Amino acid sequence: MEPNHSTIPPICVLHIGKTGGSFLRSVLKHNQNRWTLPLNLLGHEATAFGTAKRFGPDRQLAFVVRDPLLRFSSGFYSRQRQGRPTYQSDWTAEEAAAFRWFETPEDLALALASPKEVEKSAALFAFNSIRHLKSDLRHHLGGARRLVKERDNIIMCVDLPDLTALLPRIMTILGVPDWDMPPNPVTHKSPTPPAPLTAQATAALRAHWADEFEVYDVVRDMAYQLGFSR
């Protein structure tokens, strides 16, 4: 008998940029005829708050997160490449201006703590302009307090390094226990791994993005409690 999806809360799979969302979505889409639960694969614009308004407060949330330090560098270079080689997404006018100021994530992070007002203002402008930086974990999930309030509505959250190893459990929780891997799953990652930020740049980014790191820590705690942590 087919499941009655009308009695099951919808599941909203959020797509937070640079957290393996393209890979997970490609696996789910490949197995779409095997879904047993009402999944909604949402785009980059979707947020936890927005899904509550669109699908109702009882909707369930599923998402992947990533260490903000790594996501910062990966997101910077991804937009600098305009999404290539996997995608082609042109810069906005604001992004074009931001990348005229900053060539590397190291430069941008250091400028956040610059004593020169022009450099610091340019860094803040860049943060509010570069797509993957302005659409951060806080944008998608809300602040730490809001996230804690959503605890009972979160059925899956996982840190990116655990995604592949925990994929069988993830697929089962999302209602696809009988699944197979697509022959060529989408992997949207940098052609070469970004260089680590220096200690000085890391400190500047942590100071500027303190709320972001707090949200990340809350999600990691939830992942452990829900059994999505190795």
Buried (B, 14 or more C-beta within 10 A) or exposed (E): EEEEBEEBBBBBBBBBBBBBBBBBBBBBBBBEEBBBBBBBBBEBEBBBBBBBEBBEEEBBBBBBBBBBBBBBBBBBBBBBBEBEEEEEBEBEEBBEBBBEBBEBBBBBBBBBBBEEEEBBEBBEBBBEBBBBBBBBBBBBBBBBEBBEEBEEBBBBBBBBEBBEEBBEBBBEBBBBEEBEEBEEBBEBBBEEEBEEBEEEBBBBBBEBBEEBBBBBEBBBEBBEEBEBBE
